[in-house]
Amino acid sequence: MTEEEKGKPEMGTCFSCGSDKVEIMTRVTGFFSKVNSWNKGKIGELKKRRDAIKGNNQALKMKNET
């Protein structure tokens, strides 16, 4: 991965048609924003939040299975 790619948000795939022409958007304080216009710092914060949410969901799932 190049330095330029590290600063870009991960692009997804459309669940409906499979297209890779997908723009990632997020909702912050009630407003939607295209992530591709964010700087590297903001994108890094978003990735950390996503990782934390995934970790919390996994912990809850494990707790509920016991």
N, CA, C and O atoms as a Tripos MOL2 file, in Angstrom:
@<TRIPOS>MOLECULE
protein
  264   263    66     0     0
PROTEIN
NO_CHARGES

@<TRIPOS>ATOM
      1 N           0.8530   -1.1790    0.0000 N.3       1 MET1
      2 CA          0.0000    0.0000    0.0000 C.3       1 MET1
      3 C           0.8980    1.2410    0.0000 C.2       1 MET1
      4 O           1.8220    1.3540    0.8060 O.2       1 MET1
      5 N           0.6140    2.1560   -0.9070 N.am      2 THR2
      6 CA          1.4100    3.3750   -0.9980 C.3       2 THR2
      7 C           0.9730    4.3700    0.0760 C.2       2 THR2
      8 O          -0.0850    4.2170    0.6860 O.2       2 THR2
      9 N           1.7960    5.3800    0.2960 N.am      3 GLU3
     10 CA          1.4490    6.4180    1.2730 C.3       3 GLU3
     11 C           0.1580    7.1130    0.8680 C.2       3 GLU3
     12 O          -0.6540    7.4670    1.7240 O.2       3 GLU3
     13 N          -0.0350    7.3100   -0.4260 N.am      4 GLU4
     14 CA         -1.2510    7.9670   -0.9030 C.3       4 GLU4
     15 C          -2.4820    7.1190   -0.5950 C.2       4 GLU4
     16 O          -3.5180    7.6520   -0.1960 O.2       4 GLU4
     17 N          -2.3750    5.7900   -0.7790 N.am      5 GLU5
     18 CA         -3.4950    4.9020   -0.5120 C.3       5 GLU5
     19 C          -3.8230    4.8240    0.9740 C.2       5 GLU5
     20 O          -4.9830    4.6350    1.3410 O.2       5 GLU5
     21 N          -2.8060    4.9680    1.8420 N.am      6 LYS6
     22 CA         -3.0360    4.9070    3.2900 C.3       6 LYS6
     23 C          -3.9580    6.0180    3.7600 C.2       6 LYS6
     24 O          -4.7200    5.8290    4.7080 O.2       6 LYS6
     25 N          -3.8980    7.1790    3.1090 N.am      7 GLY7
     26 CA         -4.7020    8.3200    3.5210 C.3       7 GLY7
     27 C          -6.1010    8.3280    2.9500 C.2       7 GLY7
     28 O          -6.9280    9.1530    3.3380 O.2       7 GLY7
     29 N          -6.3790    7.4120    2.0250 N.am      8 LYS8
     30 CA         -7.6950    7.3800    1.3980 C.3       8 LYS8
     31 C          -8.6180    6.4350    2.1460 C.2       8 LYS8
     32 O          -8.1670    5.4270    2.6900 O.2       8 LYS8
     33 N          -9.9100    6.7520    2.1790 N.am      9 PRO9
     34 CA        -10.8560    5.8380    2.8340 C.3       9 PRO9
     35 C         -10.9930    4.5600    2.0270 C.2       9 PRO9
     36 O         -10.8060    4.5620    0.8100 O.2       9 PRO9
     37 N         -11.3220    3.4590    2.7100 N.am     10 GLU10
     38 CA        -11.5620    2.2000    2.0320 C.3      10 GLU10
     39 C         -12.8490    2.3210    1.2300 C.2      10 GLU10
     40 O         -13.8540    2.8250    1.7300 O.2      10 GLU10
     41 N         -12.8140    1.8610   -0.0050 N.am     11 MET11
     42 CA        -14.0090    1.8900   -0.8240 C.3      11 MET11
     43 C         -14.7130    0.5550   -0.6920 C.2      11 MET11
     44 O         -14.0650   -0.4820   -0.5470 O.2      11 MET11
     45 N         -15.9930    0.5750   -0.7390 N.am     12 GLY12
     46 CA        -16.7750   -0.6400   -0.5730 C.3      12 GLY12
     47 C         -17.3090   -1.1560   -1.8910 C.2      12 GLY12
     48 O         -16.9430   -0.6830   -2.9670 O.2      12 GLY12
     49 N         -18.1670   -2.1210   -1.7800 N.am     13 THR13
     50 CA        -18.8480   -2.7150   -2.9230 C.3      13 THR13
     51 C         -20.3420   -2.6620   -2.6410 C.2      13 THR13
     52 O         -20.7830   -2.9240   -1.5220 O.2      13 THR13
     53 N         -21.1150   -2.3230   -3.6650 N.am     14 CYS14
     54 CA        -22.5580   -2.2470   -3.5180 C.3      14 CYS14
     55 C         -23.1180   -3.6280   -3.2130 C.2      14 CYS14
     56 O         -22.8400   -4.5890   -3.9320 O.2      14 CYS14
     57 N         -23.9110   -3.7290   -2.1430 N.am     15 PHE15
     58 CA        -24.5160   -5.0050   -1.7670 C.3      15 PHE15
     59 C         -25.5650   -5.4460   -2.7830 C.2      15 PHE15
     60 O         -25.8330   -6.6400   -2.9210 O.2      15 PHE15
     61 N         -26.1570   -4.4920   -3.4930 N.am     16 SER16
     62 CA        -27.2390   -4.8060   -4.4200 C.3      16 SER16
     63 C         -26.7320   -5.2300   -5.7980 C.2      16 SER16
     64 O         -27.1240   -6.2800   -6.3070 O.2      16 SER16
     65 N         -25.8530   -4.4110   -6.4100 N.am     17 CYS17
     66 CA        -25.4260   -4.6820   -7.7910 C.3      17 CYS17
     67 C         -23.9760   -5.1230   -7.9150 C.2      17 CYS17
     68 O         -23.5660   -5.5800   -8.9820 O.2      17 CYS17
     69 N         -23.1840   -4.9960   -6.8420 N.am     18 GLY18
     70 CA        -21.7850   -5.4200   -6.8770 C.3      18 GLY18
     71 C         -20.8250   -4.3820   -7.4350 C.2      18 GLY18
     72 O         -19.6330   -4.6610   -7.5700 O.2      18 GLY18
     73 N         -21.3130   -3.1980   -7.7610 N.am     19 SER19
     74 CA        -20.4600   -2.1490   -8.3150 C.3      19 SER19
     75 C         -19.4130   -1.7060   -7.2930 C.2      19 SER19
     76 O         -19.6780   -1.6910   -6.0910 O.2      19 SER19
     77 N         -18.2180   -1.3440   -7.7810 N.am     20 ASP20
     78 CA        -17.1880   -0.8150   -6.8890 C.3      20 ASP20
     79 C         -17.1630    0.7100   -6.9110 C.2      20 ASP20
     80 O         -16.2860    1.3260   -6.3050 O.2      20 ASP20
     81 N         -18.1150    1.3160   -7.6000 N.am     21 LYS21
     82 CA        -18.2180    2.7790   -7.6530 C.3      21 LYS21
     83 C         -19.1130    3.2420   -6.5140 C.2      21 LYS21
     84 O         -20.2580    3.6460   -6.7200 O.2      21 LYS21
     85 N         -18.5610    3.1720   -5.3060 N.am     22 VAL22
     86 CA        -19.3100    3.4550   -4.0840 C.3      22 VAL22
     87 C         -18.6410    4.6080   -3.3540 C.2      22 VAL22
     88 O         -17.4210    4.6200   -3.1890 O.2      22 VAL22
     89 N         -19.4330    5.5720   -2.9200 N.am     23 GLU23
     90 CA        -18.9060    6.6510   -2.0910 C.3      23 GLU23
     91 C         -19.3060    6.3810   -0.6540 C.2      23 GLU23
     92 O         -20.4570    6.0430   -0.3770 O.2      23 GLU23
     93 N         -18.3650    6.5290    0.2560 N.am     24 ILE24
     94 CA        -18.6220    6.3170    1.6660 C.3      24 ILE24
     95 C         -19.0760    7.6320    2.2790 C.2      24 ILE24
     96 O         -18.4600    8.6770    2.0700 O.2      24 ILE24
     97 N         -20.1520    7.5640    3.0300 N.am     25 MET25
     98 CA        -20.6600    8.7500    3.7080 C.3      25 MET25
     99 C         -20.7990    8.4150    5.1820 C.2      25 MET25
    100 O         -20.9540    7.2540    5.5580 O.2      25 MET25
    101 N         -20.7420    9.4360    6.0000 N.am     26 THR26
    102 CA        -20.9100    9.2470    7.4340 C.3      26 THR26
    103 C         -21.8130   10.3550    7.9610 C.2      26 THR26
    104 O         -21.9660   11.4050    7.3370 O.2      26 THR26
    105 N         -22.4010   10.1010    9.1100 N.am     27 ARG27
    106 CA        -23.2800   11.0980    9.7220 C.3      27 ARG27
    107 C         -22.6320   11.5620   11.0130 C.2      27 ARG27
    108 O         -22.4260   10.7770   11.9380 O.2      27 ARG27
    109 N         -22.3160   12.8340   11.0640 N.am     28 VAL28
    110 CA        -21.7150   13.4250   12.2570 C.3      28 VAL28
    111 C         -22.6360   14.5460   12.7210 C.2      28 VAL28
    112 O         -22.9610   15.4550   11.9570 O.2      28 VAL28
    113 N         -23.0410   14.4710   13.9450 N.am     29 THR29
    114 CA        -23.9590   15.4520   14.5610 C.3      29 THR29
    115 C         -25.1510   15.7790   13.6630 C.2      29 THR29
    116 O         -25.5530   16.9360   13.5390 O.2      29 THR29
    117 N         -25.7090   14.7350   13.0400 N.am     30 GLY30
    118 CA        -26.9270   14.9140   12.2750 C.3      30 GLY30
    119 C         -26.7380   15.2930   10.8230 C.2      30 GLY30
    120 O         -27.7250   15.3860   10.0940 O.2      30 GLY30
    121 N         -25.5040   15.5190   10.3640 N.am     31 PHE31
    122 CA        -25.2500   15.9140    8.9870 C.3      31 PHE31
    123 C         -24.4850   14.8160    8.2670 C.2      31 PHE31
    124 O         -23.5670   14.2230    8.8340 O.2      31 PHE31
    125 N         -24.8590   14.5380    7.0100 N.am     32 PHE32
    126 CA        -24.1360   13.5590    6.2100 C.3      32 PHE32
    127 C         -22.9780   14.2290    5.4980 C.2      32 PHE32
    128 O         -23.0880   15.3710    5.0520 O.2      32 PHE32
    129 N         -21.8720   13.5180    5.3940 N.am     33 SER33
    130 CA        -20.6630   14.0650    4.7890 C.3      33 SER33
    131 C         -19.9620   12.9930    3.9750 C.2      33 SER33
    132 O         -19.8580   11.8490    4.4190 O.2      33 SER33
    133 N         -19.4750   13.3480    2.7830 N.am     34 LYS34
    134 CA        -18.6900   12.4270    1.9770 C.3      34 LYS34
    135 C         -17.3010   12.3130    2.5940 C.2      34 LYS34
    136 O         -16.6370   13.3200    2.8400 O.2      34 LYS34
    137 N         -16.8720   11.0980    2.8380 N.am     35 VAL35
    138 CA        -15.6000   10.8570    3.5050 C.3      35 VAL35
    139 C         -14.4170   11.1780    2.5920 C.2      35 VAL35
    140 O         -13.3410   11.5170    3.0850 O.2      35 VAL35
    141 N         -14.5950   11.0780    1.2600 N.am     36 ASN36
    142 CA        -13.4670   11.3000    0.3560 C.3      36 ASN36
    143 C         -12.9500   12.7380    0.3830 C.2      36 ASN36
    144 O         -11.8880   13.0180   -0.1740 O.2      36 ASN36
    145 N         -13.6760   13.6440    1.0170 N.am     37 SER37
    146 CA        -13.1950   15.0330    1.1100 C.3      37 SER37
    147 C         -12.4480   15.2980    2.4180 C.2      37 SER37
    148 O         -11.9810   16.4140    2.6470 O.2      37 SER37
    149 N         -12.3340   14.2840    3.2760 N.am     38 TRP38
    150 CA        -11.6660   14.4480    4.5700 C.3      38 TRP38
    151 C         -10.1580   14.3480    4.4460 C.2      38 TRP38
    152 O          -9.6390   13.7260    3.5180 O.2      38 TRP38
    153 N          -9.4510   14.9710    5.3950 N.am     39 ASN39
    154 CA         -7.9930   14.8560    5.4330 C.3      39 ASN39
    155 C          -7.5920   13.5480    6.1200 C.2      39 ASN39
    156 O          -8.4400   12.8490    6.6730 O.2      39 ASN39
    157 N          -6.2940   13.2200    6.0830 N.am     40 LYS40
    158 CA         -5.8020   11.9450    6.6290 C.3      40 LYS40
    159 C          -6.1400   11.7700    8.1060 C.2      40 LYS40
    160 O          -6.4610   10.6630    8.5380 O.2      40 LYS40
    161 N          -6.0720   12.8410    8.8790 N.am     41 GLY41
    162 CA         -6.3600   12.7630   10.3100 C.3      41 GLY41
    163 C          -7.7960   12.3660   10.5880 C.2      41 GLY41
    164 O          -8.0580   11.5100   11.4320 O.2      41 GLY41
    165 N          -8.7330   12.9920    9.8740 N.am     42 LYS42
    166 CA        -10.1530   12.6730   10.0590 C.3      42 LYS42
    167 C         -10.4520   11.2390    9.6290 C.2      42 LYS42
    168 O         -11.2260   10.5410   10.2840 O.2      42 LYS42
    169 N          -9.8400   10.8000    8.5320 N.am     43 ILE43
    170 CA        -10.0490    9.4290    8.0510 C.3      43 ILE43
    171 C          -9.5080    8.4380    9.0750 C.2      43 ILE43
    172 O         -10.1150    7.3950    9.3180 O.2      43 ILE43
    173 N          -8.3640    8.7650    9.6750 N.am     44 GLY44
    174 CA         -7.8010    7.9080   10.7180 C.3      44 GLY44
    175 C          -8.7330    7.7910   11.9140 C.2      44 GLY44
    176 O          -8.8980    6.7030   12.4670 O.2      44 GLY44
    177 N          -9.3420    8.8990   12.3170 N.am     45 GLU45
    178 CA        -10.3010    8.8860   13.4300 C.3      45 GLU45
    179 C         -11.5040    8.0020   13.0980 C.2      45 GLU45
    180 O         -11.9790    7.2520   13.9500 O.2      45 GLU45
    181 N         -11.9920    8.0910   11.8680 N.am     46 LEU46
    182 CA        -13.1290    7.2830   11.4490 C.3      46 LEU46
    183 C         -12.7820    5.7950   11.5160 C.2      46 LEU46
    184 O         -13.5850    4.9930   11.9930 O.2      46 LEU46
    185 N         -11.6010    5.4270   11.0460 N.am     47 LYS47
    186 CA        -11.1780    4.0280   11.0800 C.3      47 LYS47
    187 C         -11.0730    3.5210   12.5180 C.2      47 LYS47
    188 O         -11.4470    2.3840   12.8080 O.2      47 LYS47
    189 N         -10.5640    4.3650   13.4150 N.am     48 LYS48
    190 CA        -10.4640    3.9680   14.8250 C.3      48 LYS48
    191 C         -11.8470    3.7580   15.4300 C.2      48 LYS48
    192 O         -12.0580    2.8130   16.1890 O.2      48 LYS48
    193 N         -12.7940    4.6430   15.0920 N.am     49 ARG49
    194 CA        -14.1690    4.4880   15.5960 C.3      49 ARG49
    195 C         -14.7870    3.1940   15.0900 C.2      49 ARG49
    196 O         -15.4520    2.4810   15.8420 O.2      49 ARG49
    197 N         -14.5660    2.8880   13.8040 N.am     50 ARG50
    198 CA        -15.1080    1.6520   13.2300 C.3      50 ARG50
    199 C         -14.5160    0.4360   13.9220 C.2      50 ARG50
    200 O         -15.2310   -0.5190   14.2280 O.2      50 ARG50
    201 N         -13.2060    0.4690   14.1710 N.am     51 ASP51
    202 CA        -12.5550   -0.6530   14.8570 C.3      51 ASP51
    203 C         -13.1100   -0.8260   16.2620 C.2      51 ASP51
    204 O         -13.3280   -1.9530   16.7090 O.2      51 ASP51
    205 N         -13.3420    0.2790   16.9620 N.am     52 ALA52
    206 CA        -13.8750    0.2130   18.3240 C.3      52 ALA52
    207 C         -15.2970   -0.3540   18.3210 C.2      52 ALA52
    208 O         -15.6550   -1.1500   19.1900 O.2      52 ALA52
    209 N         -16.0950    0.0550   17.3530 N.am     53 ILE53
    210 CA        -17.4690   -0.4530   17.2530 C.3      53 ILE53
    211 C         -17.4520   -1.9500   16.9740 C.2      53 ILE53
    212 O         -18.2200   -2.6990   17.5780 O.2      53 ILE53
    213 N         -16.5810   -2.3970   16.0620 N.am     54 LYS54
    214 CA        -16.4690   -3.8270   15.7620 C.3      54 LYS54
    215 C         -16.0700   -4.6060   17.0120 C.2      54 LYS54
    216 O         -16.6300   -5.6680   17.2850 O.2      54 LYS54
    217 N         -15.1080   -4.0890   17.7710 N.am     55 GLY55
    218 CA        -14.6620   -4.7470   18.9940 C.3      55 GLY55
    219 C         -15.7740   -4.8400   20.0210 C.2      55 GLY55
    220 O         -15.9450   -5.8750   20.6650 O.2      55 GLY55
    221 N         -16.5290   -3.7650   20.1750 N.am     56 ASN56
    222 CA        -17.6530   -3.7700   21.1180 C.3      56 ASN56
    223 C         -18.7250   -4.7720   20.7000 C.2      56 ASN56
    224 O         -19.2720   -5.4870   21.5400 O.2      56 ASN56
    225 N         -19.0210   -4.8220   19.4110 N.am     57 ASN57
    226 CA        -20.0290   -5.7590   18.9190 C.3      57 ASN57
    227 C         -19.5880   -7.2030   19.1410 C.2      57 ASN57
    228 O         -20.4040   -8.0480   19.5100 O.2      57 ASN57
    229 N         -18.3130   -7.4930   18.9210 N.am     58 GLN58
    230 CA        -17.7960   -8.8430   19.1390 C.3      58 GLN58
    231 C         -17.8710   -9.2250   20.6100 C.2      58 GLN58
    232 O         -18.2290  -10.3550   20.9420 O.2      58 GLN58
    233 N         -17.5350   -8.2920   21.4910 N.am     59 ALA59
    234 CA        -17.5900   -8.5610   22.9300 C.3      59 ALA59
    235 C         -19.0240   -8.8270   23.3760 C.2      59 ALA59
    236 O         -19.2710   -9.7360   24.1690 O.2      59 ALA59
    237 N         -19.9700   -8.0360   22.8670 N.am     60 LEU60
    238 CA        -21.3780   -8.2360   23.2170 C.3      60 LEU60
    239 C         -21.8810   -9.5920   22.7010 C.2      60 LEU60
    240 O         -22.6230  -10.2910   23.3910 O.2      60 LEU60
    241 N         -21.4690   -9.9480   21.4920 N.am     61 LYS61
    242 CA        -21.8860  -11.2170   20.9170 C.3      61 LYS61
    243 C         -21.3680  -12.3790   21.7740 C.2      61 LYS61
    244 O         -22.1050  -13.3230   22.0580 O.2      61 LYS61
    245 N         -20.1030  -12.3010   22.1820 N.am     62 MET62
    246 CA        -19.5100  -13.3580   23.0110 C.3      62 MET62
    247 C         -20.2370  -13.4290   24.3540 C.2      62 MET62
    248 O         -20.4910  -14.5170   24.8700 O.2      62 MET62
    249 N         -20.5660  -12.2760   24.9120 N.am     63 LYS63
    250 CA        -21.2450  -12.2320   26.2090 C.3      63 LYS63
    251 C         -22.6340  -12.8670   26.1000 C.2      63 LYS63
    252 O         -23.0650  -13.5960   26.9930 O.2      63 LYS63
    253 N         -23.3200  -12.5820   25.0020 N.am     64 ASN64
    254 CA        -24.6800  -13.0990   24.8160 C.3      64 ASN64
    255 C         -24.6940  -14.6010   24.5180 C.2      64 ASN64
    256 O         -25.7080  -15.2630   24.7360 O.2      64 ASN64
    257 N         -23.5810  -15.1410   24.0220 N.am     65 GLU65
    258 CA        -23.5120  -16.5690   23.7040 C.3      65 GLU65
    259 C         -23.3030  -17.4070   24.9600 C.2      65 GLU65
    260 O         -23.5470  -18.6130   24.9470 O.2      65 GLU65
    261 N         -22.8510  -16.7780   26.0450 N.am     66 THR66
    262 CA        -22.5960  -17.5430   27.2780 C.3      66 THR66
    263 C         -23.8140  -17.6090   28.1530 C.2      66 THR66
    264 O         -23.7730  -18.2130   29.2250 O.2      66 THR66
@<TRIPOS>BOND
     1     1     2 1
     2     2     3 1
     3     3     4 2
     4     3     5 am
     5     5     6 1
     6     6     7 1
     7     7     8 2
     8     7     9 am
     9     9    10 1
    10    10    11 1
    11    11    12 2
    12    11    13 am
    13    13    14 1
    14    14    15 1
    15    15    16 2
    16    15    17 am
    17    17    18 1
    18    18    19 1
    19    19    20 2
    20    19    21 am
    21    21    22 1
    22    22    23 1
    23    23    24 2
    24    23    25 am
    25    25    26 1
    26    26    27 1
    27    27    28 2
    28    27    29 am
    29    29    30 1
    30    30    31 1
    31    31    32 2
    32    31    33 am
    33    33    34 1
    34    34    35 1
    35    35    36 2
    36    35    37 am
    37    37    38 1
    38    38    39 1
    39    39    40 2
    40    39    41 am
    41    41    42 1
    42    42    43 1
    43    43    44 2
    44    43    45 am
    45    45    46 1
    46    46    47 1
    47    47    48 2
    48    47    49 am
    49    49    50 1
    50    50    51 1
    51    51    52 2
    52    51    53 am
    53    53    54 1
    54    54    55 1
    55    55    56 2
    56    55    57 am
    57    57    58 1
    58    58    59 1
    59    59    60 2
    60    59    61 am
    61    61    62 1
    62    62    63 1
    63    63    64 2
    64    63    65 am
    65    65    66 1
    66    66    67 1
    67    67    68 2
    68    67    69 am
    69    69    70 1
    70    70    71 1
    71    71    72 2
    72    71    73 am
    73    73    74 1
    74    74    75 1
    75    75    76 2
    76    75    77 am
    77    77    78 1
    78    78    79 1
    79    79    80 2
    80    79    81 am
    81    81    82 1
    82    82    83 1
    83    83    84 2
    84    83    85 am
    85    85    86 1
    86    86    87 1
    87    87    88 2
    88    87    89 am
    89    89    90 1
    90    90    91 1
    91    91    92 2
    92    91    93 am
    93    93    94 1
    94    94    95 1
    95    95    96 2
    96    95    97 am
    97    97    98 1
    98    98    99 1
    99    99   100 2
   100    99   101 am
   101   101   102 1
   102   102   103 1
   103   103   104 2
   104   103   105 am
   105   105   106 1
   106   106   107 1
   107   107   108 2
   108   107   109 am
   109   109   110 1
   110   110   111 1
   111   111   112 2
   112   111   113 am
   113   113   114 1
   114   114   115 1
   115   115   116 2
   116   115   117 am
   117   117   118 1
   118   118   119 1
   119   119   120 2
   120   119   121 am
   121   121   122 1
   122   122   123 1
   123   123   124 2
   124   123   125 am
   125   125   126 1
   126   126   127 1
   127   127   128 2
   128   127   129 am
   129   129   130 1
   130   130   131 1
   131   131   132 2
   132   131   133 am
   133   133   134 1
   134   134   135 1
   135   135   136 2
   136   135   137 am
   137   137   138 1
   138   138   139 1
   139   139   140 2
   140   139   141 am
   141   141   142 1
   142   142   143 1
   143   143   144 2
   144   143   145 am
   145   145   146 1
   146   146   147 1
   147   147   148 2
   148   147   149 am
   149   149   150 1
   150   150   151 1
   151   151   152 2
   152   151   153 am
   153   153   154 1
   154   154   155 1
   155   155   156 2
   156   155   157 am
   157   157   158 1
   158   158   159 1
   159   159   160 2
   160   159   161 am
   161   161   162 1
   162   162   163 1
   163   163   164 2
   164   163   165 am
   165   165   166 1
   166   166   167 1
   167   167   168 2
   168   167   169 am
   169   169   170 1
   170   170   171 1
   171   171   172 2
   172   171   173 am
   173   173   174 1
   174   174   175 1
   175   175   176 2
   176   175   177 am
   177   177   178 1
   178   178   179 1
   179   179   180 2
   180   179   181 am
   181   181   182 1
   182   182   183 1
   183   183   184 2
   184   183   185 am
   185   185   186 1
   186   186   187 1
   187   187   188 2
   188   187   189 am
   189   189   190 1
   190   190   191 1
   191   191   192 2
   192   191   193 am
   193   193   194 1
   194   194   195 1
   195   195   196 2
   196   195   197 am
   197   197   198 1
   198   198   199 1
   199   199   200 2
   200   199   201 am
   201   201   202 1
   202   202   203 1
   203   203   204 2
   204   203   205 am
   205   205   206 1
   206   206   207 1
   207   207   208 2
   208   207   209 am
   209   209   210 1
   210   210   211 1
   211   211   212 2
   212   211   213 am
   213   213   214 1
   214   214   215 1
   215   215   216 2
   216   215   217 am
   217   217   218 1
   218   218   219 1
   219   219   220 2
   220   219   221 am
   221   221   222 1
   222   222   223 1
   223   223   224 2
   224   223   225 am
   225   225   226 1
   226   226   227 1
   227   227   228 2
   228   227   229 am
   229   229   230 1
   230   230   231 1
   231   231   232 2
   232   231   233 am
   233   233   234 1
   234   234   235 1
   235   235   236 2
   236   235   237 am
   237   237   238 1
   238   238   239 1
   239   239   240 2
   240   239   241 am
   241   241   242 1
   242   242   243 1
   243   243   244 2
   244   243   245 am
   245   245   246 1
   246   246   247 1
   247   247   248 2
   248   247   249 am
   249   249   250 1
   250   250   251 1
   251   251   252 2
   252   251   253 am
   253   253   254 1
   254   254   255 1
   255   255   256 2
   256   255   257 am
   257   257   258 1
   258   258   259 1
   259   259   260 2
   260   259   261 am
   261   261   262 1
   262   262   263 1
   263   263   264 2
@<TRIPOS>SUBSTRUCTURE
     1 MET1         2 RESIDUE 1 A MET
     2 THR2         6 RESIDUE 1 A THR
     3 GLU3        10 RESIDUE 1 A GLU
     4 GLU4        14 RESIDUE 1 A GLU
     5 GLU5        18 RESIDUE 1 A GLU
     6 LYS6        22 RESIDUE 1 A LYS
     7 GLY7        26 RESIDUE 1 A GLY
     8 LYS8        30 RESIDUE 1 A LYS
     9 PRO9        34 RESIDUE 1 A PRO
    10 GLU10       38 RESIDUE 1 A GLU
    11 MET11       42 RESIDUE 1 A MET
    12 GLY12       46 RESIDUE 1 A GLY
    13 THR13       50 RESIDUE 1 A THR
    14 CYS14       54 RESIDUE 1 A CYS
    15 PHE15       58 RESIDUE 1 A PHE
    16 SER16       62 RESIDUE 1 A SER
    17 CYS17       66 RESIDUE 1 A CYS
    18 GLY18       70 RESIDUE 1 A GLY
    19 SER19       74 RESIDUE 1 A SER
    20 ASP20       78 RESIDUE 1 A ASP
    21 LYS21       82 RESIDUE 1 A LYS
    22 VAL22       86 RESIDUE 1 A VAL
    23 GLU23       90 RESIDUE 1 A GLU
    24 ILE24       94 RESIDUE 1 A ILE
    25 MET25       98 RESIDUE 1 A MET
    26 THR26      102 RESIDUE 1 A THR
    27 ARG27      106 RESIDUE 1 A ARG
    28 VAL28      110 RESIDUE 1 A VAL
    29 THR29      114 RESIDUE 1 A THR
    30 GLY30      118 RESIDUE 1 A GLY
    31 PHE31      122 RESIDUE 1 A PHE
    32 PHE32      126 RESIDUE 1 A PHE
    33 SER33      130 RESIDUE 1 A SER
    34 LYS34      134 RESIDUE 1 A LYS
    35 VAL35      138 RESIDUE 1 A VAL
    36 ASN36      142 RESIDUE 1 A ASN
    37 SER37      146 RESIDUE 1 A SER
    38 TRP38      150 RESIDUE 1 A TRP
    39 ASN39      154 RESIDUE 1 A ASN
    40 LYS40      158 RESIDUE 1 A LYS
    41 GLY41      162 RESIDUE 1 A GLY
    42 LYS42      166 RESIDUE 1 A LYS
    43 ILE43      170 RESIDUE 1 A ILE
    44 GLY44      174 RESIDUE 1 A GLY
    45 GLU45      178 RESIDUE 1 A GLU
    46 LEU46      182 RESIDUE 1 A LEU
    47 LYS47      186 RESIDUE 1 A LYS
    48 LYS48      190 RESIDUE 1 A LYS
    49 ARG49      194 RESIDUE 1 A ARG
    50 ARG50      198 RESIDUE 1 A ARG
    51 ASP51      202 RESIDUE 1 A ASP
    52 ALA52      206 RESIDUE 1 A ALA
    53 ILE53      210 RESIDUE 1 A ILE
    54 LYS54      214 RESIDUE 1 A LYS
    55 GLY55      218 RESIDUE 1 A GLY
    56 ASN56      222 RESIDUE 1 A ASN
    57 ASN57      226 RESIDUE 1 A ASN
    58 GLN58      230 RESIDUE 1 A GLN
    59 ALA59      234 RESIDUE 1 A ALA
    60 LEU60      238 RESIDUE 1 A LEU
    61 LYS61      242 RESIDUE 1 A LYS
    62 MET62      246 RESIDUE 1 A MET
    63 LYS63      250 RESIDUE 1 A LYS
    64 ASN64      254 RESIDUE 1 A ASN
    65 GLU65      258 RESIDUE 1 A GLU
    66 THR66      262 RESIDUE 1 A THR
